[in-house]
Amino acid sequence: PIVFFHIFKNIMSKKNVLFICSYTKKSGRGHLIRCLKLAKNLKKKNFDFFFLDIKGNINFKSKKYIKIENLDKNIIFKYIVIDHYNFNYNDIKKLNLKSKYIYFDDNNRKKFYRPYLIINGSPSADKKNYKFLENKTKLLLGPSYQILNIQKIKIDKTRNYLLLCFGYVDEKNLIPKFIRWIKKVGYNKKVLILVSNKSKNYNTIIRLANEGKYYKVKNNLKNMDQIYAKSYLSIGAGGIMSLERIIYKIPSIIVSTDKNQIGNCTYIQKNSFGIYLGNYKKLKFNFFKKVFNEMQNTKKFIEIRENCKIFSFENSV
């Protein structure tokens, strides 16, 4: 997004950037997407970038990685971009690098090591949460600074899929529950399930899907824009994909699977872009049934759909 480029525009020397990004088999798609999109645009401005090699992360052959023990050898990093919940203050301090530290912050960290810039693209981001910082720290807060995986596409006028996705690996094992619930309410239309074949509950999902003729399972994230273009309604988590679905004009039934999703869920409910079922541990079938029936071409569904149609995050495309 162009909005980020002014941060770097006056930098003509030491044009190396180090990304500390969380992306594992279980989670981190949103972290990876925004780091890769930022890196791609910085590369156009002749920046070179590296990713820190972190145990447990998925590495890509096309990207350059550097181990922690090699950080002080030869390469000088002007910026370090941190998009990793579990890489804490002490971990960052131990790097002992005289760089400018940029943080993607979704969880409202209470402690930052030498923060030069903090980016929080959550709709619920509030300057009050950062009042403990020194005034010299730059803040980019709110959805205008959200980096999403958005492509400009033509929306299918006959979109007819119900999209079911709770993160790429369905870590909280919610897809089987919702397949059963969707069947129980008697829904007889197309359901597209997006989940990795590496998910621990993949075999269960396949079995349940095969028991009904309306279910299709897709297990890769390529061409997400085409998936969104065909979906008229979604059931999913309140992470980064919940914001993407608004951009693609898809009303959502959402569940928070982590505390950092509550802000998104509250925002979506408050602005009538979807309906929030609550935390994944407290889901009730009767409430789901009520909400699901409300979202079947009723006045409520039309209201939510129209709200999504007229909404877009500034600079998100």
Disulfide bonds with the S-S distance in Angstrom:
none
